[in-house]
Amino acid sequence: MNQNNDPTDRSRRRLLTVRNFGKLLMATGAAGFIAAVIWWYIFFEQMLGVDVKAASECFYRTTVQCEVGNFVGLFLDAPPYEPGLLWTSALVFLIGLLSYALGPET
């Protein structure tokens, strides 16, 4: 009997792929989060120097002060920071975590 035609084996390989895909999504989400931190830091460090922590609220949401900073930032070297990358990365990580956690074990 050919094992490649065994429905249980094919199902098991397909289910393992769900967990591997979850790992890939978690890694992508983590990389996006790191990229968001770097982007935020580089952008606001150019404007605020060592007082970059003053823009900590701009990391996760856009306030009026952040909008002003983004407008001024149009004239800087780095593109204006938008928290969309942070939230997209968090969502991708969460989907990956759920895929991995709810995917069947070997």
N, C-alpha and C positions, 0 to 999 in steps of 0.2 A: 504494500500500500504506500502510495506517495504521500509523504508528510506535508508537502506544499498544498495538497488539496484538503487537508484536514481542517474543517471549519473552526474547530477550537483553536488550532495553532494560528490561523489567519486572524481570528478575533483577538487573540492574545497579542499578536504583533501590532494590530491596529490600536488596541487599548494602551499599549506601552507608548505608542506615539503621542497620545494625549498628554501623558506625564512629561515626555521629552519636550513637547511643544510648550507646556507650562514652564519648564525650566528656561527655555529660550525667551519666553515672554518676560519672565522675572528678570533675566539678565538684561534684556533690552530696556525694561523699565528702570532698573538700577542705573544703567549707563545714561539714560535720559535725565535722571535725577541729578547725577554727577555733572552732566553737561549744563543743566539749568543752574546749579550752584556756581559753576565756573563762569557762565555767561553773566549771571547777576553780579558776581563779585567784580569781574573785569569792567562791566559797564558802570556800576556805581562807584567803583574805586577811582575811575577817571574823573568823575564829577566831585566826589566827596573826599578823596584822599584816604587818610587813615580813619576817618570818621564814617566808614562805609556801613557800620552797624545802624546808623541813623535811617538807612533805607531798608531795614530788615522787614518791615511790613510790605514793602514792594515785592518781596520774594514770592509771596503766596497770593497777593491780590493787588489790584490796581486802584490806588486812591487818587485824589486830586493832586496831591504832591508828587505822586509817581508819574502822573500824566505830564506835569510840568517838567519833571526830570527827563521824561522820554522826549519831550519837545526839544529841550536844550540838548539832549543826547544826539539829536539828528546831526549836530555839528561835530560830534566826536568820532573817533576811529571805530568804536564798536557799535553794532546795531542796537537800538533801544531794546531793553529787556521787557519781555512779556511773560507773565506767569503761566501761559498756556502750555508751555513745554513741561513745566513742573506737574501740572494736573493731568496732562496726557500720560506722562511717564508713570504717575501714581496709579492711574487707571489700568494701564498696560500691566504693571507689576501685580496689581490686585487680580486681574483676570488670569494672569499666569499662576499666581498662588492658588487661586480656586481650581484651576485646571489641574494643577499638580496634586493638590490635596484631595480633590474629589475623583481624580482619575484612579482606576484600579491598580492595585499593586501587582507585582510579578508573582 
